[in-house]
Amino acid sequence: MGPIKFTLIKRLPKNKRFNYTPRHYKGKEDTDELKYPTKFDAYADNLNKNDFGGHWHESRIKSRNRDNSEFNKTILILVMVFIFVFLFIIDFDLSIFFS
């Protein structure tokens, strides 16, 4: 028996985006409807040719990576410099840390 999971706010599932295309508009590529359980699912996954927002969102999701997620050294150096400048301005005595 595992631990009891308790959440105060239950996360709702994200709504699927319905991608409407008029009946005779040829903006979507032909899709094999037999691969999907319903006809609506087949056309919901495809985007219109002129749906630039959808194409941009998909390419943004594809290009995400976590390879460069380490802490930036430049930011660390700048924070240290600002701290020392602040300590200099308030005339902080660093000799209390040394005997």
C-alpha angles and dihedrals in degrees: 000000000000130000118290112257114218126176127175095208117035113215113236120223115262113258117248115241112243109216106203120203123176116245099254099033112113097203096117126067116246111274131204100240092189092073092062128065093233136020091241092057091052094056096036091066094052123075129217116253090243097045095108093166092056093047091048091050092050094048090047091054091048094050096052115113136167096212096105099041096117120119113277113248093207092059090049091052092048092050091051091050092049091049092052091046090051092048090049092050094051089044095239114185111228092188091087088076094055126061 
